[in-house]
Amino acid sequence: MSGIYGMLGLSDTDRLFVNTIGQSAVYEATKTLLERYNQDLRAALAVFVERQTPDYKLRYKLPGGGRLQRRGGRTDTARVKAYGSWDVALPLEDFGAAIGGDDVTLAYMSIQEYDRHLKTIMIQDINTVRFELLYSLFHGATRTFVDPLYGSLTVQPLANGDTVTYPPVLGAEAEATDDHYLIAGYAATAIDDTNNPYITIRQELEEHFGASTGGDAVAVFINPAESPETEDLTDYDAVPDKYVRTGTQTAVPVNLPSVPGRVLGRTNGVWVIEWRWIPATFMLGVHLDVPAPLLERIDEPDTGLGSGLQLIATEEDYPLMSAHYRHRFGFGVGNRLNAVIMEVSTDQDYGAPTIYA
């Protein structure tokens, strides 16, 4: 049993029409299936999305830097007050789809056909969520979202060299601006022990979140086009083929992270993740043990609109006749420091991938 069949207690070899089982029964089974689907999707997004929130705007308050003042005699010290912060805003958009057809189409629709249509909508939802997520990270510039209730909202990218000052990095005492959209200065085909983007990405994250003895859970997502050069690095330990027995003198990565894509191995203190949705010549680094970079805005609880992909019906007796699928959400960067995008090219400045520009 799988998909809608399991929800209805049927075998996937049973040939039954939707109306034979009853639209209400199929509708309720679909809602239960979507609840499980939404839970699985949220778990898969946890690497990049810290949490869901109904807030449309948030402020991140920061500690300051500097040193204590030297005291002498009865001299009072000057007053100190932390004042640094950055503001972020989140969009909220409405996406949807519907299974087309009239009452005759639905009468002749088998559970197998219904299941195929439902899987199509789930695939479209996954593609939409992934696109919006990666767009929020790779775009690299502020954008304006016009909210029907709150007006124009400025959605921020990762730290991009603007006027926001961040807490002092390791080895420094003063707040400073930062830019997490990097340009390598060499071609992707030139990646080697000298031109090593993984060290640069790791150090950019370590300066904010610390460098632990024995390594940290930093993951770098790459396109398969960059895998051959990566695997040729001297300090590279591959995840072994599960069908090959490794030798006793072979270094094998352990405690593999649960992330989208395929864990290739570990190099220079980072996990290398091959994920085909990363554009070629680009790399995305994330620290897995600190709050993720994105927030997902959802509707306010009092509205009763719910979250995730939902099946909405307006007809009680024949719910599938007028039903449509809806997903209301929006991604925006919250933690502007916990991701690094590197364009591995000889360009002078970062340029977002065409699809996310």
N, C-alpha and C positions, 0 to 999 in steps of 0.2 A: 504493500500500500504506500502511496505517496501523494503529496499535494492534497487536492480537494477530495480525493478518494478516501484517504485516511480520516478526514474530518467527517465524512458521511458513513464510515464503516463499510466501504465497498472495496472490492478488488479492482485493480486497474484493467482487468480483462472483462469486467461487467459492461455490457452495452445497455445503457438506460438513457432515456430522455430527461432533460431538466424538469419538464412538467410532470413526468411520471413520479419523480421523487417529491416534487413540490417546490415552488419558487421560494417559499419562506424557509424551508429546510436548507436549500442550497445557499440562500442569502446568509443565514446564521452561520453555516459552516465556512463560508467565505470570510466573514468577519473574524472568526476564530483563527483561520489560517493567516489572515493579514496581521493579527496581533503577534503571532509567532514570527512572522516575516519581519515585522518592525523591530522586534527585540533582537533578532539576529543581525539586522542591518545596523542598529545602534552599536552593538558589540564590535562589529567590523570597523566602524568609524571611530572608535575610541582612541586610536592612535593619533588622529588629527583633530577630534572634536572633544573639548573638555566636558561640556554639558549642554543640556537644553535650557533655555530661559525664555520667559515671556517679556523680559525687559528689552526696550528698544534702544536704550543708551546706558552705558556704564562708565564709571571712572575708576581707574587703577591708581591708587595712592602709593607713593614710593617713599622709602627712607632716604635720608640724605647721606652725604659723605663728610670728609674732613677729619679733624682731630679735636681732642679736648683742648681747652685753653689752659695755659700755664698760670697757676695762681701764685700770688706773692703777697705776704702781709695780709692786710684786710681788704684787698682788692676784690670786688665782686666780678664774676664772669659775666660776659654778655649773654643775653637770652638767645636760645637756639630753638628753631622751629622747623620741622620737616614740612616742605611745601610742594615737592615734586609730584606730578601725576600725568597720566595721559587719558584721554577720552576715546571711547569707541562707540560706534553705532551699528545696529544690525538691521538688515532688510528683512522683509517678510513677504514672500511671493506665493502665488497660487498656481499650482500645476495640476493638470488633470487629464483624464481619458475616459472613454466609454466604449462598451462593446456594442457595435452597431447592429441594427436589425429591427424588424417589426414583430408583431405577435406570431406570425407564421414562422419566421426565422427562429424565434425562441422555442416554438412548439417542436420544431424538428432538430433542435440543437441537443446533441448527446452530451453526456457528462465529459466524454473524451474531448469533444470540441470546446466545451466551456472551459475545461482545464487548460487547453492550449491557448485560448484567448487570455485567460487569467495569467498564465506564465508570461505571455507577451507584455501585458501591462506591468508586471513585476520587473521584467527586464528593462522596459522603458523607464520605470521609476529608478532603478539602480543606475542606469546611464545618466539620468538627470541629476541625481544626487551627487554622483561622482564628478560630473562636469562642474556643477556649482561649487563643490568643495575645492577642486583643483584650480578653478578660476579665482577663487578667493585668495589662494596662496600665490599663484604665479603671476597674477595681473600686475602687481608691483606699484600701483598708484592708487590714490584716493578716488572714490567714485561717489556719486550722489544718488541716493534712493529717495524717491518722493513717496512718503508714507501718507495714506489718505487721512490718518488721524493726527500725525505729529509733524507733518510737513517734510521739508528736505532734510535728510540725514546724511552725514558724511561718513562713509564706510572706509575704514582704514586698512592699509596693507600691513605686512610685516614691517619692522623697522626699516625705513628706506632713506635715511639720511636727512629727514626733515628736521624741524626745530625742536622736537621732543628730546629731552635729556633723560637718560636712564641711569639707574644706580651704578656706582663705580664698578668697573670690571676688576677681576683678580689682578693684583699688581698695581692698581691705581687707587687714588683716594677721592677723586672728584667725579661728579656726574658728567656725562658726555653724550653727544648724539651717537647714533650707530646706524649702520646700513647692513642689512642681511640679504640684500640682492647683490651677489658677487659675480664678477667676471674673471675667468681663469687667466686669460691672456695667452693661452695656447690652445691648439685644436684638440678635440677629443681623441683623435688618433695618436696624439703625442703624450698621452697619459703614461707615466712611468715613475720610477722611484724619485726622480728629480721633479717632474711635473706631477705632483700628487695632490689631487683635489680633496681627498679624504682627510688628510691632515689639516688642511685649511678649514674645512667644514667643522671638524671635531673641535678645533681650537676656538672657533667662533662661538660655539655653544658652551664650551668649558669655561670661557672667560666670564660668563654670566652665571652658570650653575655649578661650577666647581669641577675639579678633576680628582676623582677618587683613586686611591691605591688599588691596583688590580683592574682598572678600567670602569667604564660607565656604559649605560644602555643607550648609546647613540646609534640611530639607524639612518642609513643613507639609501634612498630609493633611486634606482637608475633604470634607464631604458636598456633592453638587451643589446643595443648597439655598442654600449660601453662595457659590456661584460668581458670580451676577450682581453682588452688592455688591463682591466682590473685583475683578472685572474693571473696575469703575468707579473704582478707586483711581487717583490721579494717577500715582503711581510704580508702574505696572504695564506689563510688556512681555509680550505674549502669544507663545506658540509659534505660528508661522505655520501656516496651513492648507497642507498639502502639495500641494493642488490649486490654490493661488493663488500667483502670483509676487509677491514683496514688492518695494516700491519701494527705490530706492537710499538714501533718507534714513530708512529704517525701522530701529529698534533691534530686533534679533532675538536671543533667548537662545541660547547655545551650550553645548556640553558637557552636554547633558541627562543627568540621572541615570537609572539603571536601577532603577525602583521599581515596586511594585504600583500599579495605577490609571493615570490619564492625566495627564501633565504639562501643566498649563494655561499656565504662564508663570512669571515671576519678579517679585516685588514686595518692596520694602524689604529686600533682601538675603536673601530666602528663595525656595526653589522652592515653588510652589503645586501640590499634587497632588490631583486630584479622584478620590476612591476611594469608591465607593458603599457600602462596608461601614462607613464612619465614620458614627456616628449624627448626625442633623441637630442643629445648634447646638453641636456639639463639634468641636474641632480637636486634632490630634496632631502635635507637633513633634519631630523627631529630627535629631541631628547625624550626618551620614553618614560623617564621617572619624574618628570615635572609636568605641571599643567599643560595640556595640549594647546596648540596655537589658536584654534577656532572655537567659536561659540555658535550654537544653532538656535535661532530665534523661532519660537512657536507661538501659537495664539494664547492669550491670557486664559487661565483656567475658568474664570467666571463666564466666558463665552460658551463653554460646553462644546467647542469645536473639535477638541481632541488633538492628537498629533500623529504623525506618520501617515502612511498610505491607508486611506479609508474608503470603504464602499458606502456611498450615500444614496439612500432611497427616499423617494417622495410619495410612493404609493404603497400603502400598508398591505393590501391583499395580494398584489402582484409586484413585489419590490424590485425584481430584476428588470421589469419593463421600463422603468424610469430611472434606473440606478446609474450612477457615474462614479468614477474613482477620482479621489482628490488627495493631494498632498500639499499642505501649506507649510513652508519653512523658508529659512534664509540663513546663509552662513556669513559670518564676518569675523575678522581677526580680533581676538581679545588679548591674548598673551603675545605681544608683538616681537618678543625675543626668542620664543621657542620654535623656530624653524629657520633654516638657511636655504636659500635657493642659489645655486651656482650655475651659470651658463658657461659651459666648457667650450670656449671659442676664442678667436683672436680679436674679437670686437673690442672697442674701447669702453663701451658702456653696456649695462644690462638692457636687454630687450626681451619683453615677454614673448613666449611662443605664440605664433600666429593665432592659434585657436583660442588663446586666453588673453589676447591683446585688447 
